[in-house]
Each structure stands twice: as C-alpha cells, then as structure tokens.
C-alpha cells in the first residue's frame, strides 16, 4: 500500500503564539472527558482528540482519509507522523482564536510525545487523571448498562486498561517533571478544583 501522503506545514504561527499545550492522560472511565469540557469552558482552550481527528479525516473522503481507513480496517496502527500532521493542522486552524491547546488521550506512547515536541511545540504540562482500575471497570460497566457499547464488557475493559498501562506508564514517567497527577475519585467539581490549581499556575 502506498504511504499516506504528508503535507508541508508552516508551523511558524504556532511557534510565535507561545500558547500553552496541555497533554491529558487517563485510563478509560477516568472522567477526563468531563474535565476537558470544563477546562474549555473556563480557560478558552481548544480541545483536540487524535481519535476524533482521525475519524473526521476518514469521513471527509479525502485521499488521505481513504488511505487511513485502509490502514485502520486492517487493524494496523496509523503512522505517528500522520497523527501528528492532523493535530498540527487543527492547531494551525485555531491558533488565532485559541488561548491554549488541550490534547486529549495523547501521547499514547513515549515516541509520540517526543516527536510532537521536536516537530511542533514543547508540552507545558501533563494532566494525568489517576483512578484505580477497579473503579474504572465499575464506571464503565455502569455506563454499558445505558450505552449498549459492545466494548464495555468486563473482559474488553480489562484489555483496554492493560493496553493503557503498558503504553502510558512510560509516558507519565518521561514527563514526570511536567506531570500533575490528579486522583479523580471525588465528585467532578472537586476534581476540577485540583485541575484549576494546576492551570491557574501557568496562566
């Protein structure tokens, strides 16, 4: 299969804007989606999800989207640099109106983080929403009762958690000096109070 075509991007507007870049990590069911919504509403950051960007590109029917769809249908991993391009393009679209970037579920592995910082911008802080596995399993099983999502059964959830730990723990260790570990067991308001302490310090 032909490689996915990459575009030449002028990243100068991003580099000149000097906006904060926050990586958001946490296992499935940790509640980071709720916290990201609150961060956007409070701080005017732009919320980017690599998964959403990939899905949107596939839906667009572009040449690149078609190539990505073929990769994903085979169960292969999308090349790191293609995910990076999608994130960079979206950041460039929003740079003039954004107050910062919240990059959700990224980096999924250490190499992604290294490549992002080398090619786009340094990461300002990492928010890691830490919840014990048994709590995440319980939350996801409860969600499954109402959502009907096929990937919300106990066996699949445990596999997702294993994958998360295997890839994300080296990322959290790599960013230990920038990482704010937030125990996300309390009510969303209390968790957000902890998030605010971290983000207010970089305003």
GUDREN-15638 format. One line per 5 residues: their letters; for each residue z, x negated, y negated of N, C-alpha, C. Coordinates in Angstrom, 2 decimals, decimal comma, always signed. Layout:
BEGIN
A) Z:X:Y:Z:X:Y:Z:X:Y ~ ...
***
This chain:
BEGIN
XXXXX) +0,00:-0,84:+1,19:+0,00:+0,00:+0,00:+0,00:-0,89:-1,25 ~ -0,78:-0,46:-2,26:-0,84:-1,24:-3,50:+0,52:-1,20:-4,19 ~ +0,91:-2,30:-4,84:+2,19:-2,28:-5,54:+2,17:-1,28:-6,69 ~ +3,34:-0,79:-7,06:+3,43:+0,14:-8,18:+3,13:-0,62:-9,46 ~ +2,20:-0,05:-10,24:+1,78:-0,75:-11,46:+2,92:-0,77:-12,48
XXXXX) +3,09:-1,91:-13,14:+4,13:-2,04:-14,17:+3,48:-2,10:-15,54 ~ +4,19:-1,56:-16,54:+3,67:-1,56:-17,90:+4,32:-2,68:-18,69 ~ +3,57:-3,21:-19,66:+4,15:-4,19:-20,58:+4,97:-3,42:-21,62 ~ +6,22:-3,78:-21,79:+7,08:-3,07:-22,74:+7,54:-4,02:-23,84 ~ +7,52:-3,51:-25,08:+8,08:-4,27:-26,20:+9,54:-3,84:-26,36
XXXXX) +10,45:-4,69:-25,95:+11,87:-4,34:-25,96:+12,59:-4,71:-27,25 ~ +11,83:-5,22:-28,24:+12,46:-5,64:-29,50:+13,28:-4,53:-30,16 ~ +12,79:-3,27:-30,21:+13,61:-2,22:-30,85:+14,98:-2,05:-30,19 ~ +15,04:-2,21:-28,87:+16,32:-2,10:-28,16:+17,23:-3,26:-28,51 ~ +16,65:-4,46:-28,47:+17,46:-5,66:-28,72:+17,99:-5,66:-30,16
XXXXX) +17,16:-5,17:-31,09:+17,57:-5,17:-32,50:+18,61:-4,10:-32,82 ~ +18,61:-3,00:-32,05:+19,51:-1,88:-32,34:+20,97:-2,21:-32,02 ~ +21,16:-3,14:-31,09:+22,53:-3,58:-30,71:+23,46:-2,39:-30,37 ~ +22,94:-1,45:-29,61:+23,74:-0,29:-29,20:+24,55:-0,61:-27,95 ~ +25,72:+0,02:-27,79:+26,49:-0,21:-26,55:+25,76:+0,32:-25,32
XXXXX) +25,90:-0,40:-24,22:+25,33:+0,02:-22,94:+26,49:+0,11:-21,95 ~ +26,71:+1,31:-21,42:+27,83:+1,55:-20,50:+27,27:+1,89:-19,13 ~ +27,61:+1,11:-18,12:+27,28:+1,46:-16,74:+28,40:+2,36:-16,21 ~ +28,02:+3,42:-15,49:+29,00:+4,37:-14,95:+28,92:+4,37:-13,43 ~ +30,03:+3,99:-12,79:+30,06:+3,91:-11,33:+31,18:+4,79:-10,77
XXXXX) +30,96:+5,24:-9,55:+31,97:+6,04:-8,85:+31,31:+6,69:-7,65 ~ +32,09:+6,89:-6,61:+31,54:+7,46:-5,38:+31,17:+8,92:-5,54 ~ +30,47:+9,49:-4,56:+30,11:+10,91:-4,61:+31,38:+11,76:-4,64 ~ +31,43:+12,71:-5,59:+32,61:+13,56:-5,68:+33,72:+13,00:-6,55 ~ +33,43:+11,90:-7,30:+34,49:+11,30:-8,14:+34,63:+12,02:-9,48
XXXXX) +33,66:+12,88:-9,82:+33,75:+13,63:-11,08:+33,07:+12,96:-12,25 ~ +32,23:+11,95:-11,99:+31,64:+11,23:-13,13:+30,63:+12,07:-13,90 ~ +30,00:+13,06:-13,23:+29,05:+13,93:-13,94:+29,72:+14,68:-15,07 ~ +30,89:+15,23:-14,79:+31,68:+15,96:-15,81:+32,06:+15,03:-16,95 ~ +32,49:+13,82:-16,61:+32,92:+12,86:-17,64:+31,73:+12,41:-18,49
XXXXX) +30,57:+12,22:-17,86:+29,37:+11,82:-18,62:+29,01:+12,89:-19,65 ~ +29,10:+14,17:-19,26:+28,80:+15,27:-20,21:+29,73:+15,19:-21,42 ~ +30,99:+14,91:-21,17:+31,96:+14,84:-22,27:+31,71:+13,64:-23,17 ~ +31,33:+12,52:-22,56:+31,05:+11,31:-23,35:+29,86:+11,58:-24,28 ~ +28,82:+12,20:-23,75:+27,63:+12,52:-24,55:+28,02:+13,43:-25,72
XXXXX) +28,81:+14,47:-25,44:+29,20:+15,43:-26,48:+30,08:+14,77:-27,55 ~ +30,92:+13,83:-27,15:+31,89:+13,23:-28,08:+31,31:+12,05:-28,86 ~ +30,50:+11,23:-28,18:+30,07:+9,96:-28,78:+28,59:+9,90:-29,15 ~ +27,81:+10,92:-28,75:+26,38:+10,89:-29,08:+25,59:+9,87:-28,28 ~ +26,12:+9,46:-27,13:+25,39:+8,53:-26,27:+24,27:+9,28:-25,54
XXXXX) +23,29:+8,53:-25,09:+22,21:+9,07:-24,27:+22,55:+8,84:-22,80 ~ +22,52:+9,91:-22,02:+22,88:+9,84:-20,59:+21,61:+9,62:-19,78 ~ +21,56:+8,53:-19,04:+20,40:+8,22:-18,21:+20,83:+8,10:-16,75 ~ +20,09:+8,77:-15,87:+20,35:+8,66:-14,43:+19,08:+8,13:-13,78 ~ +19,20:+7,01:-13,08:+18,00:+6,42:-12,46:+17,37:+7,40:-11,46
XXXXX) +18,21:+8,15:-10,74:+17,70:+9,13:-9,78:+16,87:+10,21:-10,46 ~ +17,38:+10,73:-11,60:+16,64:+11,76:-12,34:+15,33:+11,20:-12,87 ~ +15,36:+9,97:-13,38:+14,14:+9,37:-13,93:+13,08:+9,20:-12,85 ~ +13,50:+8,79:-11,65:+12,55:+8,66:-10,53:+11,96:+10,01:-10,16 ~ +12,82:+11,02:-10,05:+12,34:+12,36:-9,68:+11,37:+12,91:-10,73
XXXXX) +11,69:+12,69:-12,02:+10,81:+13,17:-13,09:+9,45:+12,48:-13,05 ~ +9,47:+11,18:-12,75:+8,21:+10,43:-12,69:+7,34:+10,94:-11,54 ~ +7,96:+11,22:-10,39:+7,21:+11,76:-9,24:+6,63:+13,12:-9,61 ~ +7,45:+13,97:-10,25:+6,98:+15,33:-10,63:+5,84:+15,27:-11,62 ~ +5,80:+14,23:-12,45:+4,78:+14,15:-13,51:+3,37:+14,01:-12,93
XXXXX) +3,28:+13,58:-11,66:+1,97:+13,44:-11,03:+1,20:+12,22:-11,53 ~ +1,85:+11,32:-12,26:+1,18:+10,11:-12,75:+0,83:+9,21:-11,56 ~ -0,01:+8,22:-11,85:-0,39:+7,27:-10,80:+0,86:+6,56:-10,26 ~ +1,74:+6,18:-11,17:+2,97:+5,51:-10,75:+3,85:+6,47:-9,95 ~ +3,92:+7,74:-10,40:+4,73:+8,73:-9,69:+4,24:+8,96:-8,27
XXXXX) +2,92:+8,99:-8,11:+2,33:+9,18:-6,77:+2,68:+8,00:-5,86 ~ +2,60:+6,78:-6,43:+2,94:+5,59:-5,64:+4,42:+5,59:-5,27 ~ +5,27:+6,02:-6,20:+6,71:+6,09:-5,92:+7,01:+7,13:-4,85 ~ +6,32:+8,25:-4,91:+6,53:+9,32:-3,93:+6,21:+8,82:-2,52 ~ +5,13:+8,04:-2,42:+4,73:+7,50:-1,11:+5,81:+6,56:-0,57
XXXXX) +6,40:+5,76:-1,44:+7,47:+4,84:-1,03:+8,69:+5,63:-0,55 ~ +9,07:+6,64:-1,33:+10,29:+7,40:-1,02:+10,11:+8,25:+0,24 ~ +8,90:+8,78:+0,43:+8,65:+9,60:+1,63:+8,78:+8,77:+2,91 ~ +8,46:+7,49:+2,80:+8,60:+6,60:+3,97:+10,06:+6,17:+4,17 ~ +10,91:+6,53:+3,21:+12,32:+6,13:+3,31:+12,55:+4,71:+2,83
XXXXX) +11,53:+4,11:+2,18:+11,70:+2,75:+1,68:+12,40:+2,77:+0,32 ~ +12,99:+1,63:-0,06:+13,65:+1,53:-1,35:+12,61:+1,27:-2,44 ~ +12,79:+1,95:-3,57:+11,91:+1,72:-4,72:+12,22:+0,32:-5,27 ~ +11,18:-0,49:-5,58:+11,44:-1,84:-6,11:+12,34:-1,81:-7,34 ~ +13,26:-2,77:-7,40:+14,23:-2,84:-8,51:+13,54:-2,82:-9,86
XXXXX) +12,44:-3,58:-9,98:+11,81:-3,72:-11,29:+11,18:-2,41:-11,76 ~ +10,80:-1,53:-10,83:+10,21:-0,24:-11,22:+11,30:+0,67:-11,79 ~ +12,46:+0,68:-11,15:+13,60:+1,46:-11,67:+13,96:+0,94:-13,06 ~ +13,96:-0,37:-13,20:+14,27:-1,00:-14,49:+13,28:-0,56:-15,56 ~ +11,99:-0,53:-15,22:+10,96:-0,09:-16,17:+11,22:+1,34:-16,64
XXXXX) +11,54:+2,22:-15,68:+11,77:+3,63:-16,04:+12,95:+3,76:-17,00 ~ +14,02:+3,01:-16,73:+15,20:+3,06:-17,61:+14,85:+2,50:-18,99 ~ +14,15:+1,36:-19,02:+13,80:+0,73:-20,30:+12,90:+1,64:-21,13 ~ +11,93:+2,30:-20,49:+11,02:+3,20:-21,21:+11,80:+4,35:-21,84 ~ +12,75:+4,91:-21,08:+13,53:+6,04:-21,60:+14,44:+5,58:-22,74
XXXXX) +15,01:+4,38:-22,61:+15,85:+3,83:-23,68:+15,03:+3,64:-24,96 ~ +13,81:+3,15:-24,81:+12,94:+2,95:-25,98:+12,62:+4,27:-26,68 ~ +12,42:+5,33:-25,87:+12,13:+6,66:-26,46:+13,30:+7,17:-27,29 ~ +14,52:+6,82:-26,89:+15,71:+7,41:-27,51:+16,41:+6,47:-28,50 ~ +15,94:+5,23:-28,61:+16,72:+4,22:-29,35:+16,95:+4,60:-30,81
XXXXX) +15,99:+5,30:-31,43:+16,13:+5,58:-32,87:+17,16:+6,67:-33,15 ~ +17,48:+7,50:-32,15:+18,41:+8,62:-32,38:+19,73:+8,46:-31,62 ~ +19,82:+7,47:-30,76:+21,00:+7,35:-29,89:+22,09:+6,48:-30,52 ~ +23,33:+6,74:-30,09:+24,45:+5,90:-30,54:+24,90:+4,96:-29,43 ~ +24,24:+5,01:-28,30:+24,59:+4,16:-27,16:+23,97:+4,74:-25,90
XXXXX) +24,05:+3,99:-24,82:+23,43:+4,42:-23,56:+24,46:+4,44:-22,44 ~ +24,46:+5,55:-21,74:+25,36:+5,77:-20,61:+24,47:+5,78:-19,37 ~ +24,56:+4,75:-18,55:+23,64:+4,63:-17,42:+24,41:+4,95:-16,14 ~ +24,08:+6,11:-15,58:+24,88:+6,76:-14,55:+24,44:+6,32:-13,15 ~ +25,43:+5,89:-12,34:+25,12:+5,51:-10,96:+24,32:+4,22:-10,89
XXXXX) +24,51:+3,37:-11,88:+23,71:+2,14:-11,98:+24,61:+1,04:-12,52 ~ +24,48:-0,17:-12,06:+23,59:-0,64:-10,98:+24,14:-0,28:-9,59 ~ +23,22:+0,06:-8,69:+23,62:+0,41:-7,32:+23,97:-0,83:-6,52 ~ +23,45:-1,96:-6,95:+23,79:-3,22:-6,28:+23,77:-4,32:-7,33 ~ +24,37:-5,45:-7,00:+24,56:-6,51:-8,00:+23,24:-6,99:-8,59
XXXXX) +22,21:-7,12:-7,75:+20,92:-7,63:-8,23:+20,36:-6,76:-9,35 ~ +20,58:-5,44:-9,27:+20,09:-4,54:-10,33:+20,76:-4,85:-11,66 ~ +22,07:-5,06:-11,61:+22,80:-5,35:-12,83:+22,36:-6,66:-13,46 ~ +22,19:-7,67:-12,63:+21,76:-8,99:-13,11:+20,39:-8,87:-13,77 ~ +19,47:-8,17:-13,09:+18,10:-8,03:-13,61:+18,09:-7,24:-14,92
XXXXX) +18,90:-6,18:-14,99:+18,97:-5,37:-16,21:+19,39:-6,25:-17,39 ~ +20,45:-7,04:-17,18:+20,97:-7,85:-18,29:+20,02:-8,98:-18,67 ~ +19,30:-9,51:-17,70:+18,34:-10,58:-18,00:+17,15:-10,04:-18,79 ~ +16,70:-8,83:-18,42:+15,43:-8,35:-18,97:+15,58:-7,35:-20,11 ~ +16,70:-6,61:-20,16:+16,80:-5,57:-21,20:+17,92:-5,90:-22,18
XXXXX) +19,16:-5,64:-21,80:+20,30:-5,83:-22,70:+21,54:-6,17:-21,90 ~ +22,50:-6,86:-22,51:+23,78:-7,04:-21,81:+24,53:-5,71:-21,73 ~ +25,26:-5,54:-20,66:+26,11:-4,37:-20,50:+27,38:-4,58:-21,33 ~ +27,81:-3,53:-22,05:+29,00:-3,63:-22,89:+30,27:-3,43:-22,07 ~ +30,32:-2,31:-21,32:+31,46:-2,01:-20,45:+30,96:-1,30:-19,20
XXXXX) +31,78:-1,36:-18,16:+31,54:-0,60:-16,93:+32,70:+0,37:-16,76 ~ +32,38:+1,65:-16,60:+33,41:+2,65:-16,27:+33,34:+2,91:-14,78 ~ +34,43:+2,64:-14,08:+34,47:+2,89:-12,63:+35,49:+3,98:-12,35 ~ +34,99:+5,15:-11,94:+35,87:+6,28:-11,61:+36,31:+6,15:-10,16 ~ +37,57:+5,79:-10,01:+38,11:+5,45:-8,69:+38,90:+6,63:-8,12
XXXXX) +38,48:+7,09:-6,95:+39,14:+8,21:-6,26:+39,22:+7,84:-4,78 ~ +40,37:+8,06:-4,12:+40,45:+7,76:-2,68:+39,40:+8,53:-1,88 ~ +38,92:+7,90:-0,81:+37,86:+8,52:-0,01:+38,22:+9,92:+0,47 ~ +39,47:+10,09:+0,92:+39,82:+11,40:+1,49:+39,73:+12,51:+0,44 ~ +39,98:+12,15:-0,84:+39,88:+13,15:-1,92:+38,41:+13,48:-2,19
XXXXX) +37,56:+12,43:-2,20:+36,13:+12,68:-2,42:+35,55:+13,55:-1,30 ~ +35,96:+13,27:-0,05:+35,48:+14,08:+1,09:+35,90:+15,54:+0,89 ~ +37,16:+15,74:+0,54:+37,68:+17,10:+0,36:+36,93:+17,83:-0,77 ~ +36,71:+17,12:-1,89:+35,99:+17,74:-3,03:+34,57:+18,14:-2,63 ~ +33,90:+17,24:-1,90:+32,50:+17,52:-1,53:+32,41:+18,63:-0,49
XXXXX) +33,36:+18,69:+0,42:+33,35:+19,78:+1,41:+33,60:+21,12:+0,72 ~ +34,48:+21,12:-0,28:+34,71:+22,35:-1,05:+33,45:+22,76:-1,81 ~ +32,76:+21,76:-2,38:+31,52:+22,05:-3,10:+30,47:+22,62:-2,16 ~ +30,45:+22,12:-0,91:+29,45:+22,55:+0,06:+29,57:+24,04:+0,37 ~ +30,80:+24,56:+0,29:+31,01:+25,98:+0,60:+30,23:+26,87:-0,37
XXXXX) +30,05:+26,38:-1,59:+29,35:+27,20:-2,59:+27,92:+26,74:-2,83 ~ +27,65:+25,44:-2,62:+26,32:+24,91:-2,97:+25,30:+25,06:-1,86 ~ +25,78:+25,06:-0,60:+24,84:+25,11:+0,52:+24,03:+23,83:+0,67 ~ +24,47:+22,73:+0,04:+23,71:+21,47:+0,13:+23,86:+20,89:+1,53 ~ +22,72:+20,54:+2,13:+22,76:+20,05:+3,52:+23,43:+18,68:+3,62
XXXXX) +23,44:+17,91:+2,52:+24,06:+16,58:+2,62:+25,55:+16,63:+2,31 ~ +26,12:+17,84:+2,27:+27,55:+17,96:+2,02:+28,33:+18,33:+3,29 ~ +27,91:+17,80:+4,46:+28,76:+17,96:+5,65:+29,56:+16,67:+5,84 ~ +30,64:+16,74:+6,61:+31,61:+15,63:+6,64:+30,98:+14,32:+7,10 ~ +30,15:+14,39:+8,12:+29,55:+13,15:+8,66:+28,66:+12,48:+7,61
XXXXX) +27,82:+13,29:+6,95:+26,91:+12,74:+5,93:+27,69:+12,20:+4,74 ~ +28,74:+12,92:+4,36:+29,56:+12,48:+3,23:+30,17:+11,10:+3,52 ~ +30,67:+10,93:+4,74:+31,29:+9,64:+5,10:+30,26:+8,51:+5,09 ~ +29,04:+8,82:+5,52:+27,97:+7,81:+5,46:+27,68:+7,44:+4,01 ~ +27,61:+8,45:+3,13:+27,35:+8,18:+1,71:+28,46:+7,33:+1,11
XXXXX) +29,69:+7,60:+1,49:+30,82:+6,81:+0,98:+30,75:+5,37:+1,47 ~ +30,39:+5,19:+2,74:+30,26:+3,83:+3,28:+29,20:+3,05:+2,53 ~ +28,06:+3,72:+2,26:+26,97:+3,08:+1,52:+27,45:+2,71:+0,12 ~ +28,15:+3,64:-0,52:+28,65:+3,38:-1,87:+29,55:+2,15:-1,89 ~ +30,51:+2,08:-0,97:+31,45:+0,95:-0,96:+30,72:-0,36:-0,68
XXXXX) +29,81:-0,33:+0,26:+29,12:-1,56:+0,65:+28,36:-2,17:-0,53 ~ +27,68:-1,31:-1,31:+26,85:-1,83:-2,40:+27,62:-1,97:-3,71 ~ +28,56:-1,05:-3,96:+29,18:-1,01:-5,28:+30,35:-1,97:-5,44 ~ +31,05:-2,26:-4,34:+32,21:-3,14:-4,50:+31,82:-4,53:-5,03 ~ +30,72:-5,13:-4,55:+30,30:-6,40:-5,16:+29,95:-6,26:-6,64
XXXXX) +29,39:-5,10:-7,04:+29,06:-4,85:-8,46:+30,34:-4,82:-9,29 ~ +31,33:-4,09:-8,80:+32,60:-3,95:-9,53:+33,28:-5,32:-9,64 ~ +33,19:-6,11:-8,59:+33,77:-7,46:-8,61:+33,03:-8,36:-9,61 ~ +31,69:-8,25:-9,61:+30,85:-9,06:-10,51:+31,18:-8,76:-11,98 ~ +31,45:-7,49:-12,29:+31,72:-7,07:-13,67:+33,21:-6,95:-13,97
XXXXX) +34,05:-7,63:-13,19:+35,50:-7,38:-13,32:+36,01:-7,58:-14,75 ~ +35,40:-8,49:-15,52:+35,88:-8,72:-16,89:+35,48:-7,59:-17,84 ~ +34,45:-6,82:-17,46:+33,98:-5,73:-18,33:+34,34:-4,36:-17,77 ~ +34,94:-4,34:-16,59:+35,12:-3,08:-15,86:+36,45:-2,41:-16,21 ~ +36,37:-1,13:-16,61:+37,57:-0,31:-16,80:+37,68:+0,61:-15,59
XXXXX) +38,71:+0,39:-14,79:+38,91:+1,20:-13,59:+39,78:+2,40:-13,96 ~ +39,21:+3,59:-13,79:+39,90:+4,82:-14,18:+40,19:+5,64:-12,93 ~ +41,46:+5,83:-12,65:+41,84:+6,64:-11,48:+41,59:+8,10:-11,84 ~ +40,59:+8,70:-11,17:+40,10:+10,02:-11,59:+40,65:+11,14:-10,71 ~ +41,97:+11,11:-10,50:+42,61:+12,12:-9,65:+43,14:+13,31:-10,45
XXXXX) +43,37:+13,09:-11,75:+44,00:+14,13:-12,56:+42,96:+15,16:-13,02 ~ +43,41:+16,10:-13,84:+42,51:+17,10:-14,41:+41,49:+16,40:-15,31 ~ +40,27:+16,98:-15,46:+39,22:+16,33:-16,27:+39,68:+15,94:-17,67 ~ +40,51:+16,77:-18,33:+40,99:+16,44:-19,68:+41,80:+15,14:-19,69 ~ +42,64:+14,98:-18,67:+43,48:+13,78:-18,60:+42,64:+12,54:-18,28
XXXXX) +41,66:+12,72:-17,41:+40,76:+11,60:-17,09:+39,99:+11,20:-18,35 ~ +39,52:+12,20:-19,11:+38,74:+11,89:-20,31:+39,59:+11,18:-21,37 ~ +40,88:+11,48:-21,41:+41,77:+10,77:-22,34:+41,76:+9,27:-22,04 ~ +41,68:+8,91:-20,76:+41,60:+7,49:-20,37:+40,24:+6,90:-20,76 ~ +39,19:+7,69:-20,56:+37,83:+7,24:-20,93:+37,78:+6,96:-22,43
XXXXX) +38,38:+7,86:-23,22:+38,34:+7,71:-24,68:+39,00:+6,40:-25,13 ~ +40,09:+6,04:-24,47:+40,77:+4,78:-24,84:+39,80:+3,60:-24,71 ~ +39,01:+3,62:-23,64:+38,07:+2,52:-23,39:+36,94:+2,54:-24,42 ~ +36,36:+3,73:-24,64:+35,18:+3,81:-25,52:+35,55:+3,69:-26,99 ~ +36,72:+4,19:-27,38:+37,14:+4,05:-28,78:+37,29:+2,58:-29,17
XXX) +37,64:+1,76:-28,20:+37,85:+0,33:-28,47:+36,55:-0,41:-28,77 ~ +35,39:+0,20:-28,41:+34,12:-0,51:-28,67:+33,32:+0,14:-29,79 ~ +33,86:+1,18:-30,41:+33,12:+1,85:-31,49:+33,01:+0,94:-32,70
***
